[in-house]
Amino acid sequence: MTLKELVVAYFQYPAIIAYLLLSAAALGLFVWRPAPLMPSLLAVAVAMLAYPLAWYALHRWVLHSRWMFKVPALAATWKRIHYDHHQDPNHLEVLFGALHTTLPTIAFVTAPIGYAIGSYWNAGIGGAALAFATGLLTTCFYEFCHCIQHLAYKPKSKWLAEMKKRHMAHHFHDENGNYGITTFFWDKLLGTFYDRADRPEKSPTVFNLGYTPEVARQYPKVAQLSGGVVTGHPRRRG
């Protein structure tokens, strides 16, 4: 796959189109109810800094949790937003998160920050709108990097190549680490960063996130939705 082909494929995804349209709407709201320069810059900066930590926390303690599939009301959501992605990491239809889960999360992480900062200058709405737009555009950047990591594209940049290597290890070697997408700062700080040489043994749950046939007998909702439980490498399944 060439870079041009990757870009064309990326911009055809409904989720990306939705993020871009909503970011334009949020920027329009900011123009209508603007905040001064200082709170605007602070809102953008803090939203961008908070995003990697929020992603790390959600990825590690929510998406890789072993409690969501135990709750029938959450099992279908967990299946769609992460289990399916790990079952077959190159399955493009589940590469991007579902909008009904990503949009509230982006808004929750960014908008209150912008509102709080803007409120000191009596511009809470403008600050919230700008922070939300920042979160949406940052998500677009994350998802583009995620495409690079999962599609048949070999990045020329050393930074992108290293990022892809770490993320592929997360998907094909050991899911208990390398939770970052564009940065592994929080992995390094919190002890979840690894090289494959550091963990010679492959995780037996790298493709099922601990939802084994034995677990499925006790908590069957995900298995019912998936038509059973499959194991092993996605390219070697019968």
N, C-alpha and C positions, 0 to 999 in steps of 0.2 A: 504493500500500500504506500502510495506517495503522500507527501504532506498535503497536496491539493485535494486528493481523494478523501483524506481524513477530515479536512476542513469542510468539504462539501457534505460529508456524512454527518458531521457534528451539527451543522446548522439546519439539518432536516429533522432533528429530533423535536417533537412537540414540547418537551420539558424545557429545552433551551429557548425555543421561541417564546414560551410563556414567561420565563425569567427575564428575557430581554424586553418584552412588552410591559411587564410589571415594573421593571426598573425605569423604563421611560415614563410610566405613569407616576412613579414615586418622585422622579426628578421634576416632573411637571408640577406636582404638589409642592415641592421645595421652591420652585420658581414663583408659585402663587403665594406661598407663605415662607419667604426666605429667612434664613438665620444669618447673622453677621459672619464675617470671615473666620474669626477665631473659633467659635463653637462649631462651625462647619468643618474646619480642618480637624478639630479634636474628635468630632463625631465619626468622621471617615477613618482617622487613625486608630481610634479605640475599637471601632467595629472590625477593622482589618486585623488588629492584634488579638481580639477576643475570638475570632473565627477559628483559628487553628486549635486553640484550647477546647472550644466547644465541640469541634469535630472529633478531636481525640477522645474527649469524655464520652460523647454519644457512641462513637465507634467501639470503644473498649467496654464500657459499662452498660450499654443498652443493646446495641446491635449484636455484640458477642456475649450477651448475658445468657444464662440458662434458666431464666424465669419467664420470659415472654411466651414461649411455646406452652408453658404450663397453664396459662390463663386463656381459656377458650376465646374470649373477646379480643385478645391480642395476637392469637396464634396466626391468623391470616395475615395480619400486618407484618409480623416478624418474618413470615415466609416470603412475602413479596419484597420487603425492603432489604433483606440480607441473606436469608437461607438460600433462596433461589440463585442469588449472585454467587455464593460459594459453591453451590452444587455444580454450576457450570460457569466459571469466571468469564468465559468469552461469549456467553449468550447475550447478544446485544439488546434484546427486548427488556432485560432487567438490569442493564448497565447503569441507567440513571434511576435515582430515587423517585418514588411516587409523589406527585405534587401535593396530594392531600396530607402527606407527612412532612415533606421538605419545607413547604411554604410557611406553615405555622411555626416550624422550628426556626427558620431564618428570621421571621418577624419577632419571635420571642427573644432571640439572642441579641438582635441588633436594635430594634426600634426603641425599647426602653432605655438603652444606653444613650441613643441620640436624643431622646426626649429629655432625659435627666440633664444632659449637657446643655441642650438648647434652652431649657427652662431658666437657667441662670441669666440668660440674656432675653428672657420673655419670648423665646422662639422655639418652644418645645415641639410644635408640629413640624416645623421645618427641619429641626435636628433629627426627629424620628424618621421623617421621610428620606433624608439624605443617608442616614445610617442603614435604613432598610434597602435603599438602592445599592449601597456599598455591599451589603450582604448578598444581594441577588447577583451582582456582577462578580463578586468573589466566588460565588457558587459556580458561575459560568466558567471562570478560570479553573477552578477545581475539577469540574466535569471535563473540560478539555484535556487536562493532564490525565484524568482517569481514562479518557479515550486512548490517549497515547499508551497508557499502561496495558490496556486490554486488547487493542486492535493490532493488526499485523503491520505495525509501523515501527521502524527502527530509528529512534531519535539520534541525531548527530551531536546534539549538545551533551556534554559529559554530565551536566546536572540532571537533565531529563533521563538520560540512560541510567544513572545511578538511582534515581527516583523509581524508575520502572523496575529495576532489579529488586529493590527493597519491597515494592508492592507485590511483585510476582512471588517473592518468597512468602509473603503473608498468605497468598492464595494457594500456592502449590507445595509449600514445605511445612510451615508452622503458622497457624492463624493467631497464636497467642503472642503477638508482637508486631512491630512495624505498622502501627495503626495509622500513621500519618499518610497524607496524600502528596502534598507539595513540600512539606517540611517534616523532619523527624526530630525536631527540637524537644518536643514533649516526650517522645519515646526515650530519648537519651536522658532527659531529666528524671523520668519516672521509672527507668530501668526496663523498658520493653523493646529497646532497639537491639537488633541482633544481625550478625552475619550468619550465613548458612553454616559456615565452619564452626561457629559457636554452638550450634545445635545439630550435631551429625544425624540424630534420629528424626525421621519425618513424623510429624504429628498424625496419629491415626484418625483424628477428627477434623483434619484440615478442610475436607469437603462437606462435612455435615454439621460442623459447629457443636458437636456433642449430641445431636439428635440422632441417636443410633436406633437400630431396630428394637433393642431392648427398651429404650426410653419411649419409643413410639407406642409400644404396647400399653404403657401407663398413661401417656399423653398423646392420643391418636389424632388430634385435630389436624396437624400439619401433614401427617401421612395420608389422611383422608383427602385433603386438598391436593396433594401431590401425586396421588395414585400409587402410594407405597413409599418405601424408603430405599434409595439406591446408595451404593457404596463404591469406593474405588475412583480412580482417575476418570474424569468425564469422557475422555477420548478412548477409553478402553472398556466401556460398558457395552454389554450386549443389547 
